[in-house]
Every structure is written in structure tokens, then in C-alpha cells.
Amino acid sequence: MTQYVCPACKSENIQRLSVVYESGISNVHAQSSGVATGHGVRVTATTNTTGTVQTSASRRAAPPAKRSIIRLIISIGAIFILINGFFAIIISTFWRNSHNFAELVVFIAAAAFCITLGARWLKKATHYNKNIYPHLMREWNNSYLCNRCNNIFEIKPES
């Protein structure tokens, strides 16, 4: 008996996850147009739509994602702006005479906080991308979907 069977229901009707994922993604390009008339005026409109359609099976079979460094940078920037904005409002409300020094202190503290937080998140993301992601990708490449019972399972390659 072949090793390529579902361990749950013993069906041989299985597909590699990468195949399920790729076959469930379609690029779409549609063009529609319309005509309206009234009061002696004729109006024509045309619209183009492009995008990607993905089946739910394809979403379920998606490969693991790497941690995005760009998202990390954007998040840290947003946190920095929010901290500075929040404290700028507080400082301008309560400390009207000495707000320049206080704003500088808040700016430096927020920058230090964001740099520390960013370094920590960057370290975690780098660790994940270097150490955990390759293992998850290897598992995904060896995983199958049973078309009978919807079980996802891994078949480890023989050494």
C-alpha cells in the first residue's frame, strides 16, 4: 500500500497543499460599460476591474508567511507619531510656558521607546524568518489535503 494516503480516512484522493493553493488563485480582468439617455443627453460610462480571486480551499492551504519588516517599520512610525501627538496635546494644555523643553523631552523619550521597541520586534521577526519560517515552509511543502475528509496532514520524505 502506498504511503500517500490520508491517515484519517485512508483515502488516496489527496493533493499537495501547494497545488491546492496555486489552483485556487485566479487573476480577474473585467470591463463593463453602460449607456444612459435622458433629456436629450446620452452618457456612456466604462469601467475596468482587475484583481485576484481566491477560493476558501486555497486560503486554507496557503503557505506560512514571513514576518514583514516593512510592516514593522510602519507600525513603529505610527506609534512614534501617536505618542508625540498625544503628549504634545497634554503639554500644550497644561504647561503653556515651558512647553519647548517638555516637548523635547517627550520627543526624545518617544524616540528611545520606539527604537527599543523596534529593535526588539526586529530581533523577533529576524529570529522567526531565519529559524522558524524555514521549518514551517518545509512542513507545508510536505503537507497534503484529503479531498474526501478535508484533513491536512504531513508526509515526511524518506531519508
C-alpha positions in Angstrom: 0.0 0.0 0.0 1.3 3.5 -0.9 2.3 5.9 1.8 0.3 8.6 0.0 -3.0 8.0 1.8 -4.9 10.1 4.3 -4.2 8.9 7.8 -7.7 9.8 9.0 -9.9 8.1 6.3 -7.3 6.1 4.3 -8.3 7.7 1.1 -5.8 8.0 -1.8 -7.6 11.1 -3.1 -5.1 13.6 -1.8 -3.4 16.7 -3.2 -0.3 18.6 -2.1 -1.1 21.8 -0.4 1.0 23.8 -2.9 -1.2 22.5 -5.7 -4.4 23.3 -3.8 -3.1 26.8 -3.1 -2.0 27.6 -6.6 -5.0 26.1 -8.4 -7.4 28.2 -6.2 -6.0 31.6 -7.3 -7.3 33.4 -10.4 -6.4 36.8 -11.8 -9.5 38.6 -13.0 -9.9 41.4 -15.5 -13.4 42.6 -16.3 -14.7 45.5 -18.3 -18.2 46.8 -18.2 -19.9 49.7 -19.8 -23.3 51.3 -19.7 -25.3 53.9 -21.6 -27.9 56.3 -20.1 -30.1 58.7 -22.0 -32.4 61.4 -20.9 -33.4 65.0 -21.6 -31.6 64.8 -25.0 -28.3 63.8 -23.4 -26.6 60.5 -23.9 -24.0 59.4 -21.3 -21.6 56.4 -21.8 -19.5 55.0 -19.0 -16.9 52.3 -19.0 -15.2 50.7 -16.0 -12.3 48.3 -15.7 -11.8 46.0 -12.8 -8.7 43.9 -12.1 -7.9 41.8 -9.1 -7.3 38.4 -7.7 -9.9 35.8 -6.6 -9.0 33.1 -4.2 -11.1 30.1 -3.1 -11.6 29.2 0.5 -9.7 25.9 0.0 -6.8 27.9 -1.4 -6.8 30.3 1.6 -6.8 27.3 3.9 -3.9 25.8 2.0 -1.8 29.0 2.0 1.9 28.7 2.8 3.2 30.2 6.0 4.0 33.9 5.8 7.3 35.5 6.6 7.3 38.4 9.1 7.2 41.7 7.2 10.0 44.2 8.1 8.1 46.9 6.2 5.0 46.4 8.4 7.2 46.6 11.5 8.7 49.9 10.4 5.3 51.4 9.6 4.0 50.2 13.0 6.9 51.8 14.9 6.4 55.1 12.9 2.7 55.1 13.7 3.4 54.5 17.4 6.0 57.3 17.4 3.6 59.8 15.8 0.8 58.8 18.2 3.0 59.2 21.3 4.3 62.6 20.2 0.8 63.8 19.2 -0.8 62.7 22.5 1.9 64.3 24.7 2.0 67.4 22.5 -1.7 67.9 23.3 -1.1 67.3 27.0 1.9 69.6 27.2 0.3 72.4 25.3 -2.7 72.2 27.5 -1.1 72.0 31.0 2.4 73.6 30.6 1.9 76.7 28.5 5.2 78.4 29.5 7.7 75.7 29.4 6.4 73.5 26.6 9.5 73.7 24.3 11.7 71.8 26.8 8.9 69.4 27.8 8.2 68.6 24.1 11.9 67.9 23.5 11.9 65.5 26.5 8.8 63.7 25.2 10.2 63.6 21.7 13.5 62.0 23.0 11.6 59.6 25.3 9.3 58.6 22.5 12.2 58.1 20.1 14.1 56.0 22.6 10.9 53.9 23.3 10.3 53.4 19.6 13.9 52.5 18.9 13.9 50.0 21.8 10.5 48.5 20.7 11.6 48.4 17.1 14.9 46.7 17.9 13.0 44.1 19.9 10.4 43.5 17.2 13.1 43.3 14.6 15.0 40.8 16.6 11.9 38.6 17.0 11.0 38.9 13.3 14.5 38.1 12.2 14.6 35.1 14.5 11.2 33.9 13.1 12.3 34.4 9.5 15.6 32.6 10.0 14.7 29.8 12.4 11.0 29.1 12.5 9.8 30.0 9.0 12.1 27.6 7.1 10.8 24.7 9.3 7.1 25.7 8.7 7.8 26.0 4.9 9.4 22.5 4.9 6.3 21.2 6.7 4.0 23.0 4.2 5.9 21.6 1.2 5.3 18.0 2.6 1.7 18.6 3.5 -1.4 17.2 1.7 -5.1 17.8 1.7 -7.5 14.9 1.7 -10.3 15.6 -0.8 -12.5 13.1 1.0 -12.4 14.3 4.6 -10.6 17.7 4.3 -7.8 16.5 6.7 -4.5 18.3 6.2 -1.5 16.1 7.1 2.2 15.9 6.5 4.0 13.0 4.8 7.7 13.2 5.8 10.0 12.3 2.9 12.0 9.1 3.3 15.7 9.8 4.1 
